[in-house]
Amino acid sequence: MKTILFTLLVCFVFSLSAQQLGTIGTETKLQFTYDNSGNQIERKFQSLVISPKQSEEELSKLYEELIKIYPNPTKGKFYIQWEKEISSHISMVEVLSTSAIIQANRIESNQNMLNIDLTSKLSGIYFVNFTFTDGSIVSKKVIKL
């Protein structure tokens, strides 16, 4: 009887370990929304799970939702910010014009923001490409006035 219980326990532990091997990253957080007066109007529990079983399209959509660029349009200086839970998955951020790479930044795992200055560049549309460790790329547009 002890042998059977021990075998079941070992199988259960290994099945839990095998399930966790498929998960690249899991993050949960509580997100609050406030009105203009500073009053809390919404509380939302958000859980982020990045799994290798997700399609490239699903991952790109998930990554895109977690990246913010502001102000956009800009007169020159703008900020790129992303959620900390995807910092370890971003390998490079490039700012591109239609003809050249303006700036390329390797991203550290503890970094979640970049300041970009395009004041000396011509007005137009610029692209910010995020390259992730799984090979996927998310592109966002920035308009310089």
N, CA, C and O of each residue as an XYZ file, in Angstrom:
580
protein
N       0.817     -1.197      0.000
C       0.000      0.000      0.000
C       0.862      1.263      0.000
O       0.567      2.227     -0.706
N       1.944      1.242      0.812
C       2.840      2.393      0.859
C       3.489      2.623     -0.497
O       3.673      3.766     -0.917
N       3.833      1.542     -1.180
C       4.464      1.653     -2.494
C       3.518      2.303     -3.497
O       3.943      3.133     -4.300
N       2.256      1.939     -3.458
C       1.268      2.510     -4.375
C       1.078      4.001     -4.090
O       1.033      4.808     -5.018
N       0.965      4.368     -2.814
C       0.815      5.776     -2.449
C       2.048      6.581     -2.856
O       1.931      7.694     -3.368
N       3.212      6.018     -2.626
C       4.448      6.693     -3.011
C       4.512      6.883     -4.527
O       4.893      7.954     -4.999
N       4.145      5.859     -5.287
C       4.147      5.936     -6.747
C       3.162      6.997     -7.235
O       3.480      7.766     -8.142
N       1.984      7.042     -6.648
C       1.003      8.056     -7.022
C       1.514      9.462     -6.707
O       1.329     10.381     -7.506
N       2.144      9.632     -5.569
C       2.689     10.929     -5.191
C       3.777     11.377     -6.169
O       3.798     12.536     -6.584
N       4.666     10.476     -6.532
C       5.736     10.789     -7.483
C       5.147     11.150     -8.840
O       5.600     12.108     -9.466
N       4.156     10.410     -9.305
C       3.518     10.713    -10.592
C       2.839     12.083    -10.556
O       2.909     12.839    -11.525
N       2.193     12.396     -9.453
C       1.526     13.695     -9.316
C       2.543     14.837     -9.365
O       2.319     15.839    -10.045
N       3.650     14.689     -8.651
C       4.689     15.730     -8.635
C       5.281     15.908    -10.025
O       5.482     17.040    -10.466
N       5.566     14.812    -10.725
C       6.128     14.918    -12.076
C       5.132     15.527    -13.057
O       5.538     16.255    -13.963
N       3.847     15.250    -12.900
C       2.865     15.851    -13.804
C       2.779     17.355    -13.581
O       2.624     18.108    -14.542
N       2.877     17.807    -12.337
C       2.901     19.246    -12.070
C       4.139     19.891    -12.666
O       4.059     20.979    -13.236
N       5.283     19.230    -12.542
C       6.526     19.762    -13.101
C       6.440     19.845    -14.615
O       6.900     20.822    -15.205
N       5.869     18.853    -15.243
C       5.752     18.833    -16.707
C       4.836     19.957    -17.186
O       5.099     20.564    -18.224
N       3.770     20.241    -16.449
C       2.883     21.327    -16.835
C       3.595     22.661    -16.723
O       3.382     23.535    -17.563
N       4.425     22.843    -15.726
C       5.118     24.109    -15.533
C       6.213     24.305    -16.560
O       6.567     25.448    -16.845
N       6.768     23.243    -17.132
C       7.794     23.384    -18.162
C       7.249     24.084    -19.391
O       8.010     24.736    -20.106
N       5.954     23.971    -19.661
C       5.364     24.604    -20.826
C       5.107     26.090    -20.667
O       4.762     26.757    -21.642
N       5.263     26.622    -19.477
C       4.978     28.028    -19.239
C       6.270     28.822    -19.225
O       7.182     28.518    -18.456
N       6.351     29.835    -20.069
C       7.530     30.694    -20.117
C       7.443     31.736    -19.019
O       8.433     31.965    -18.324
N       6.309     32.369    -18.837
C       6.192     33.410    -17.825
C       4.766     33.544    -17.344
O       3.823     33.436    -18.128
N       4.609     33.780    -16.053
C       3.301     34.000    -15.475
C       3.402     35.204    -14.553
O       4.327     35.299    -13.747
N       2.477     36.097    -14.667
C       2.472     37.301    -13.839
C       1.030     37.649    -13.533
O       0.185     37.637    -14.428
N       0.742     37.957    -12.290
C      -0.584     38.421    -11.924
C      -0.441     39.775    -11.242
O       0.532     40.024    -10.530
N      -1.408     40.635    -11.465
C      -1.373     41.939    -10.826
C      -2.781     42.482    -10.691
O      -3.705     42.063    -11.389
N      -2.918     43.425     -9.777
C      -4.167     44.107     -9.551
C      -4.041     45.482    -10.185
O      -3.113     46.225     -9.868
N      -4.965     45.832    -11.079
C      -4.897     47.090    -11.820
C      -6.076     47.978    -11.409
O      -7.222     47.532    -11.350
N      -5.757     49.255    -11.124
C      -6.774     50.207    -10.704
C      -6.957     51.275    -11.767
O      -6.004     51.643    -12.455
N      -8.194     51.780    -11.906
C      -8.505     52.882    -12.804
C      -9.110     54.001    -11.962
O      -9.945     53.763    -11.090
N      -8.667     55.237    -12.246
C      -9.110     56.385    -11.472
C      -9.768     57.411    -12.379
O      -9.443     57.496    -13.563
N     -10.707     58.205    -11.821
C     -11.305     59.306    -12.575
C     -10.419     60.543    -12.444
O      -9.373     60.488    -11.797
N     -10.830     61.664    -13.057
C     -10.028     62.884    -13.063
C      -9.822     63.467    -11.667
O      -8.863     64.207    -11.447
N     -10.697     63.149    -10.730
C     -10.571     63.654     -9.362
C      -9.687     62.775     -8.491
O      -9.408     63.115     -7.342
N      -9.247     61.652     -9.031
C      -8.393     60.743     -8.271
C      -9.140     59.660     -7.527
O      -8.547     58.938     -6.725
N     -10.426     59.534     -7.778
C     -11.222     58.503     -7.136
C     -11.106     57.192     -7.896
O     -11.158     57.163     -9.126
N     -10.949     56.119     -7.154
C     -10.870     54.803     -7.786
C     -12.238     54.426     -8.334
O     -13.227     54.415     -7.602
N     -12.290     54.114     -9.638
C     -13.575     53.752    -10.246
C     -13.617     52.295    -10.698
O     -14.692     51.753    -10.953
N     -12.448     51.661    -10.797
C     -12.435     50.269    -11.239
C     -11.234     49.552    -10.645
O     -10.150     50.123    -10.531
N     -11.438     48.295    -10.267
C     -10.374     47.434     -9.803
C     -10.446     46.162    -10.641
O     -11.492     45.516    -10.715
N      -9.334     45.811    -11.269
C      -9.346     44.675    -12.186
C      -8.156     43.773    -11.887
O      -7.025     44.247    -11.782
N      -8.407     42.490    -11.752
C      -7.362     41.501    -11.564
C      -6.916     41.039    -12.940
O      -7.731     40.586    -13.743
N      -5.626     41.154    -13.211
C      -5.114     40.806    -14.527
C      -4.051     39.728    -14.371
O      -3.132     39.864    -13.564
N      -4.180     38.681    -15.131
C      -3.209     37.597    -15.109
C      -2.627     37.435    -16.502
O      -3.363     37.352    -17.485
N      -1.330     37.391    -16.581
C      -0.644     37.263    -17.862
C       0.111     35.950    -17.868
O       0.944     35.710    -16.995
N      -0.169     35.105    -18.834
C       0.552     33.852    -18.991
C       1.093     33.802    -20.406
O       0.335     33.881    -21.372
N       2.404     33.672    -20.524
C       3.028     33.558    -21.830
C       3.486     32.124    -21.964
O       4.318     31.652    -21.190
N       2.943     31.436    -22.944
C       3.191     30.015    -23.116
C       3.696     29.726    -24.525
O       3.247     30.362    -25.479
N       4.625     28.776    -24.675
C       5.090     28.442    -26.020
C       4.015     27.801    -26.881
O       4.199     27.660    -28.090
N       2.891     27.410    -26.278
C       1.800     26.802    -27.027
C       0.943     27.840    -27.737
O       0.127     27.496    -28.592
N       1.129     29.136    -27.378
C       0.370     30.192    -28.035
C       0.926     30.413    -29.437
O       2.128     30.285    -29.669
N       0.037     30.745    -30.364
C       0.485     31.010    -31.725
C       1.244     32.325    -31.761
O       1.124     33.145    -30.850
N       2.028     32.523    -32.818
C       2.793     33.765    -32.967
C       1.860     34.970    -33.033
O       2.187     36.036    -32.511
N       0.713     34.810    -33.664
C      -0.264     35.895    -33.760
C      -0.820     36.260    -32.388
O      -0.977     37.442    -32.081
N      -1.122     35.256    -31.558
C      -1.622     35.509    -30.210
C      -0.577     36.232    -29.364
O      -0.898     37.174    -28.640
N       0.683     35.780    -29.461
C       1.757     36.425    -28.708
C       1.957     37.867    -29.155
O       2.114     38.755    -28.317
N       1.953     38.113    -30.464
C       2.137     39.469    -30.975
C       1.033     40.393    -30.474
O       1.298     41.533    -30.090
N      -0.203     39.902    -30.477
C      -1.328     40.709    -30.000
C      -1.176     40.993    -28.510
O      -1.425     42.112    -28.062
N      -0.769     39.988    -27.744
C      -0.566     40.154    -26.312
C       0.546     41.166    -26.037
O       0.391     42.060    -25.205
N       1.669     41.017    -26.743
C       2.786     41.943    -26.573
C       2.376     43.364    -26.948
O       2.722     44.315    -26.247
N       1.644     43.513    -28.045
C       1.242     44.843    -28.525
C       0.388     45.576    -27.502
O       0.513     46.791    -27.350
N      -0.479     44.853    -26.798
C      -1.338     45.473    -25.787
C      -0.546     45.963    -24.587
O      -1.003     46.861    -23.879
N       0.623     45.400    -24.342
C       1.408     45.734    -23.157
C       2.467     46.797    -23.422
O       3.269     47.098    -22.539
N       2.483     47.378    -24.637
C       3.469     48.393    -25.013
C       2.744     49.708    -25.280
O       1.748     49.745    -26.003
N       3.255     50.788    -24.689
C       2.657     52.108    -24.884
C       3.720     53.080    -25.387
O       4.859     53.069    -24.919
N       3.330     53.926    -26.352
C       4.201     54.979    -26.880
C       3.457     56.295    -26.709
O       2.313     56.430    -27.142
N       4.112     57.265    -26.075
C       3.462     58.556    -25.819
C       4.502     59.655    -25.741
O       5.639     59.348    -25.381
N       4.213     60.891    -26.042
C       3.026     61.330    -26.781
C       3.148     60.935    -28.250
O       4.248     60.897    -28.801
N       2.063     60.655    -28.850
C       2.044     60.266    -30.258
C       0.786     60.862    -30.880
O      -0.312     60.413    -30.551
N       0.897     61.850    -31.762
C       2.080     62.381    -32.445
C       2.972     63.190    -31.490
O       2.535     63.637    -30.430
N       4.238     63.363    -31.903
C       5.236     64.031    -31.090
C       5.935     65.137    -31.869
O       5.966     65.125    -33.099
N       6.490     66.083    -31.139
C       7.300     67.125    -31.774
C       8.760     66.717    -31.809
O       9.578     67.406    -32.419
N       9.099     65.622    -31.174
C      10.480     65.143    -31.192
C      10.754     64.099    -30.139
O      11.180     62.990    -30.463
N      10.518     64.432    -28.871
C      10.799     63.495    -27.792
C       9.558     62.677    -27.482
O       8.455     63.213    -27.376
N       9.753     61.366    -27.336
C       8.658     60.502    -26.926
C       9.191     59.371    -26.075
O      10.397     59.131    -26.021
N       8.281     58.680    -25.413
C       8.629     57.625    -24.473
C       7.994     56.317    -24.922
O       6.875     56.286    -25.434
N       8.737     55.245    -24.718
C       8.232     53.899    -24.982
C       8.249     53.186    -23.641
O       9.278     53.127    -22.969
N       7.098     52.647    -23.258
C       7.007     51.960    -21.977
C       6.263     50.648    -22.174
O       5.304     50.572    -22.942
N       6.712     49.625    -21.477
C       6.063     48.321    -21.551
C       5.961     47.748    -20.150
O       6.669     48.165    -19.234
N       5.065     46.784    -20.006
C       4.844     46.140    -18.717
C       6.080     45.328    -18.328
O       6.725     44.715    -19.179
N       6.400     45.331    -17.038
C       7.604     44.648    -16.543
C       7.591     43.148    -16.837
O       8.650     42.543    -17.007
N       6.405     42.547    -16.900
C       6.344     41.101    -17.107
C       6.836     40.667    -18.487
O       7.135     39.488    -18.678
N       6.929     41.585    -19.456
C       7.465     41.187    -20.756
C       8.890     41.677    -20.981
O       9.462     41.427    -22.042
N       9.481     42.376    -19.995
C      10.843     42.894    -20.149
C      11.846     41.805    -20.474
O      12.730     42.001    -21.308
N      11.717     40.668    -19.827
C      12.678     39.584    -20.070
C      12.475     38.926    -21.434
O      13.319     38.141    -21.869
N      11.371     39.234    -22.112
C      11.093     38.645    -23.425
C      11.470     39.572    -24.576
O      11.473     39.141    -25.730
N      11.792     40.853    -24.286
C      12.180     41.799    -25.331
C      13.689     41.771    -25.467
O      14.403     41.951    -24.480
N      14.185     41.547    -26.678
C      15.630     41.533    -26.872
C      16.138     42.834    -27.487
O      17.255     43.254    -27.184
N      15.340     43.488    -28.348
C      15.793     44.710    -28.994
C      14.615     45.604    -29.363
O      13.528     45.129    -29.691
N      14.865     46.925    -29.299
C      13.898     47.912    -29.760
C      14.617     48.787    -30.782
O      15.669     49.360    -30.497
N      14.028     48.882    -31.986
C      14.620     49.692    -33.049
C      13.642     50.785    -33.461
O      12.437     50.552    -33.563
N      14.177     51.981    -33.697
C      13.386     53.081    -34.236
C      13.846     53.262    -35.673
O      15.030     53.475    -35.933
N      12.892     53.175    -36.616
C      13.214     53.181    -38.039
C      12.480     54.295    -38.764
O      11.338     54.624    -38.444
N      13.161     54.868    -39.745
C      12.464     55.742    -40.694
C      12.158     54.870    -41.906
O      12.408     53.665    -41.879
N      11.626     55.459    -42.954
C      11.341     54.657    -44.149
C      12.615     54.246    -44.871
O      12.579     53.365    -45.730
N      13.749     54.873    -44.536
C      14.978     54.572    -45.261
C      16.128     54.056    -44.407
O      17.092     53.526    -44.960
N      16.067     54.188    -43.073
C      17.220     53.790    -42.264
C      16.820     53.479    -40.826
O      15.730     53.830    -40.373
N      17.732     52.812    -40.124
C      17.572     52.593    -38.690
C      18.062     53.847    -37.988
O      19.218     54.236    -38.153
N      17.206     54.480    -37.212
C      17.547     55.701    -36.487
C      18.255     55.364    -35.177
O      19.251     55.992    -34.819
N      17.732     54.370    -34.473
C      18.287     53.997    -33.178
C      17.959     52.546    -32.894
O      16.850     52.090    -33.176
N      18.917     51.813    -32.337
C      18.697     50.422    -31.940
C      19.153     50.272    -30.494
O      20.239     50.725    -30.132
N      18.337     49.648    -29.682
C      18.635     49.491    -28.256
C      18.481     48.035    -27.850
O      17.430     47.437    -28.079
N      19.512     47.462    -27.253
C      19.388     46.150    -26.625
C      18.723     46.371    -25.268
O      19.038     47.333    -24.568
N      17.822     45.499    -24.907
C      17.027     45.683    -23.704
C      17.491     44.731    -22.611
O      17.658     43.532    -22.837
N      17.696     45.290    -21.416
C      18.029     44.497    -20.231
C      16.731     43.976    -19.612
O      15.671     44.569    -19.808
N      16.808     42.888    -18.878
C      15.596     42.278    -18.326
C      14.929     43.136    -17.251
O      13.745     42.948    -16.971
N      15.664     44.078    -16.639
C      15.061     44.928    -15.616
C      14.588     46.273    -16.170
O      14.115     47.121    -15.415
N      14.711     46.468    -17.467
C      14.355     47.730    -18.120
C      12.929     47.662    -18.651
O      12.525     46.638    -19.200
N      12.152     48.753    -18.492
C      10.805     48.747    -19.055
C      10.421     50.098    -19.667
O       9.236     50.383    -19.845
N      11.432     50.942    -19.992
C      11.126     52.243    -20.581
C      12.320     52.749    -21.377
O      13.472     52.518    -21.010
N      12.023     53.453    -22.489
C      13.048     54.117    -23.290
C      12.600     55.540    -23.578
O      11.411     55.801    -23.766
N      13.560     56.461    -23.613
C      13.312     57.834    -24.042
C      13.953     58.002    -25.410
O      15.138     57.714    -25.578
N      13.190     58.460    -26.381
C      13.692     58.619    -27.746
C      13.578     60.094    -28.136
O      12.580     60.747    -27.831
N      14.609     60.615    -28.816
C      14.615     62.006    -29.241
C      14.761     62.080    -30.760
O      15.798     61.708    -31.309
N      13.723     62.559    -31.429
C      13.738     62.722    -32.879
C      13.714     64.199    -33.282
O      13.371     64.516    -34.421
N      14.071     65.104    -32.371
C      13.952     66.531    -32.669
C      14.811     66.949    -33.859
O      14.441     67.875    -34.581
N      15.939     66.294    -34.078
C      16.804     66.659    -35.205
C      16.415     65.944    -36.506
O      17.045     66.162    -37.541
N      15.399     65.104    -36.460
C      14.961     64.343    -37.639
C      13.810     65.053    -38.339
O      13.135     65.901    -37.755
N      13.601     64.696    -39.588
C      12.526     65.281    -40.382
C      11.157     64.818    -39.892
O      11.035     63.752    -39.289
N      10.134     65.623    -40.153
C       8.758     65.226    -39.841
C       8.370     64.036    -40.707
O       8.833     63.895    -41.839
N       7.521     63.190    -40.161
C       7.077     62.026    -40.924
C       6.655     60.897    -40.020
O       6.419     61.086    -38.827
N       6.562     59.705    -40.611
C       6.159     58.513    -39.870
C       7.409     57.688    -39.580
O       8.219     57.413    -40.466
N       7.539     57.306    -38.324
C       8.630     56.448    -37.880
C       8.025     55.171    -37.312
O       6.883     55.164    -36.852
N       8.797     54.100    -37.349
C       8.335     52.814    -36.842
C       9.207     52.397    -35.671
O      10.423     52.593    -35.684
N       8.576     51.822    -34.663
C       9.294     51.265    -33.525
C       9.066     49.757    -33.583
O       7.939     49.286    -33.430
N      10.140     49.009    -33.803
C      10.059     47.552    -33.890
C      10.594     46.924    -32.614
O      11.707     47.224    -32.183
N       9.808     46.062    -32.021
C      10.204     45.305    -30.843
C      10.505     43.877    -31.287
O       9.639     43.209    -31.854
N      11.710     43.410    -31.038
C      12.079     42.034    -31.350
C      12.092     41.256    -30.042
O      12.740     41.659    -29.076
N      11.373     40.142    -30.016
C      11.244     39.337    -28.809
C      12.144     38.114    -28.887
O      12.572     37.705    -29.967
N      12.421     37.543    -27.731
C      13.331     36.403    -27.658
C      12.800     35.181    -28.406
O      13.584     34.315    -28.795
N      11.496     35.093    -28.613
C      10.938     33.958    -29.360
C      10.954     34.200    -30.874
O      10.482     33.360    -31.641
N      11.500     35.355    -31.307
C      11.611     35.657    -32.733
C      10.483     36.513    -33.276
O      10.574     36.994    -34.406
N       9.430     36.717    -32.515
C       8.316     37.536    -33.005
C       8.694     39.016    -32.967
O       9.544     39.436    -32.183
N       8.046     39.791    -33.828
C       8.305     41.227    -33.934
C       6.979     41.970    -33.877
O       6.027     41.616    -34.573
N       6.925     42.998    -33.047
C       5.764     43.885    -32.960
C       6.218     45.243    -33.440
O       7.268     45.735    -33.026
N       5.429     45.857    -34.318
C       5.780     47.159    -34.873
C       4.705     48.174    -34.519
O       3.512     47.892    -34.637
N       5.129     49.358    -34.085
C       4.204     50.449    -33.785
C       4.662     51.685    -34.551
O       5.850     51.862    -34.819
N       3.689     52.545    -34.901
C       3.987     53.763    -35.650
C       4.052     54.948    -34.707
O       3.317     55.028    -33.722
N       4.965     55.882    -35.037
C       5.082     57.158    -34.329
C       5.061     58.249    -35.381
O       5.767     58.154    -36.385
N       4.258     59.288    -35.166
C       4.194     60.405    -36.104
C       4.945     61.578    -35.506
O       4.647     62.019    -34.396
N       5.932     62.088    -36.257
C       6.679     63.266    -35.824
C       6.147     64.466    -36.597
O       6.121     64.471    -37.828
N       5.728     65.477    -35.857
C       5.180     66.689    -36.457
C       6.292     67.626    -36.893
O       6.019     68.703    -37.423
